[in-house]
Amino acid sequence: MAVSAAGAQTSWPPPADVDWPLYGDRPPQLWPWQPGPLPGLWWLARAGEGTPVLEARSDVFDGLLHVHVLQPASWIDDVERQRRLLFGLGSGLAVAVLTALVLLATALWQARQHRVALTAINRELQRLVITDALTGIANRRRLLELLDDELRRMRRQGRPLTVLSLDLDHFKQVNDTHGHATGDAVLQHVVRTVQQHLRATDHFGRMGGEEFVVLLPDTGADAAQKVAWKLREAVARTPLQTPDGLVVPVTISVGGVTSTDPSATAASVLAQADAALYAAKAAGRDCVRWTSSAGVTCPAVD
């Protein structure tokens, strides 16, 4: 209802949801109102517990102030307590969410690090499975896998494959005379020497002990025999020199076979290369022998 200043109602409590005449920017002077703690709020000058609080809308029509609600003064404290509670809960929730995000990020980072470490470990395990620990070249298992692959490629493409079997001469004597540490150094030295004379497409592995195998893909007998003699010569003219000044002469015997036979297997070509190697040993070592359709022969020295 609209109440004029002249006919103002002074009964207590003041009514709510009414229109009162507006005097300046203050509520009607029907009761001693004073500005409240928040915009749009007024309360009695002698405010106490239970004192009504007037919330006035800012909209004014024809000089009349619309009173929206009337609440006890304790309502402000309740609202403030609720605000503080909500703010506290919000802050606590924010801290909890932030903590959870930090923990999640840490867990994801640790999981990634574990995956990286696990990948590296698996890669190293795979390398160890196929690598000779002493020399770093392919071990017997890997060499046989490579030989099977090259035989399949030979059948597919009809290109020759040569297998060389290498064996260190008098290696037991090296171990007996100079010790196994020097024997290991001799094996490593021979591997480095041979690697210097192989192509990137060739394969080199240790079958065991002092016996090695070289695979020469797409290599015919003539070219392969030149490689065999070159390897023998390179090892013979490069003795091992130890840090303490010891010089250990080394020679190798080489047996080879070149195959284009589609029915050839890993076992058959290795047996043919070994037969040529035994012939080289029987011929006095430090030489090359070759298995062909004519039997085991001594190939021409380039």
Long-range contacts (C-beta under 8 A, 24 or more apart in sequence): 2-64, 3-28, 3-30, 5-29, 13-52, 13-70, 14-52, 14-54, 14-67, 14-70, 15-67, 15-70, 16-67, 16-68, 16-69, 16-70, 17-67, 17-68, 17-69, 18-66, 18-67, 19-61, 19-64, 19-65, 19-66, 19-67, 20-64, 20-65, 20-67, 21-63, 21-64, 21-65, 22-60, 22-63, 22-64, 22-65, 27-54, 27-56, 27-65, 27-67, 28-65, 36-76, 37-76, 38-76, 41-76, 43-73, 47-73, 48-73, 49-73, 49-74, 50-74, 132-205, 132-206, 134-184, 134-187, 134-188, 134-206, 135-187, 135-188, 135-191, 135-206, 136-191, 137-191, 137-195, 137-204, 137-205, 137-206, 137-212, 138-203, 138-204, 138-205, 138-206, 139-205, 139-206, 140-205, 140-206, 140-207, 140-208, 142-205, 143-203, 143-205, 143-206, 143-207, 143-213, 143-215, 144-266, 146-203, 146-205, 146-215, 147-203, 147-213, 147-215, 147-266, 147-269, 147-270, 148-266, 150-203, 150-215, 150-217, 151-264, 151-265, 151-266, 151-269, 153-217, 154-217, 154-259, 154-260, 154-262, 154-264, 155-262, 158-260, 159-217, 159-218, 159-260, 160-218, 160-219, 160-220, 160-221, 160-258, 160-259, 160-260, 161-215, 161-216, 161-217, 161-218, 161-219, 161-258, 161-259, 161-260, 161-269, 162-215, 162-216, 162-219, 162-220, 162-221, 162-224, 162-227, 162-256, 162-257, 162-258, 162-259, 163-213, 163-214, 163-215, 163-216, 163-256, 163-257, 163-259, 163-269, 163-270, 163-272, 163-273, 164-213, 164-214, 164-215, 164-216, 164-224, 164-227, 164-228, 164-231, 164-254, 164-255, 164-256, 164-273, 165-211, 165-212, 165-213, 165-254, 165-255, 165-256, 165-270, 165-273, 165-274, 165-276, 165-277, 166-194, 166-211, 166-212, 166-213, 166-214, 166-231, 166-252, 166-253, 166-254, 166-277, 167-210, 167-211, 167-212, 167-252, 167-253, 167-277, 167-281, 168-210, 168-250, 168-251, 168-252, 169-250, 169-251, 169-252, 169-253, 169-281, 169-285, 169-286, 170-251, 170-285, 171-209, 171-210, 174-248, 174-250, 178-246, 178-248, 182-240, 182-242, 182-246, 182-248, 185-240, 185-242, 186-240, 186-248, 186-250, 189-238, 189-240, 189-250, 190-235, 190-250, 190-252, 193-234, 193-235, 193-238, 194-231, 194-234, 194-235, 196-234, 197-227, 197-230, 197-231, 197-234, 213-270, 213-273, 219-258, 220-258, 221-258, 221-290, 221-292, 221-299, 224-256, 224-258, 225-256, 225-288, 225-290, 225-299, 225-300, 225-302, 226-302, 228-254, 228-256, 228-288, 228-290, 228-299, 229-254, 229-288, 229-299, 229-301, 229-302, 230-302, 232-286, 232-287, 232-288, 236-286, 251-285, 251-286, 252-286, 253-277, 253-280, 253-281, 253-285, 253-286, 253-287, 253-288, 253-289, 254-280, 254-287, 254-288, 254-289, 255-279, 255-280, 255-288, 255-289, 255-290, 255-291, 256-288, 256-289, 256-290, 256-291, 256-299, 257-290, 257-291, 257-292, 258-292
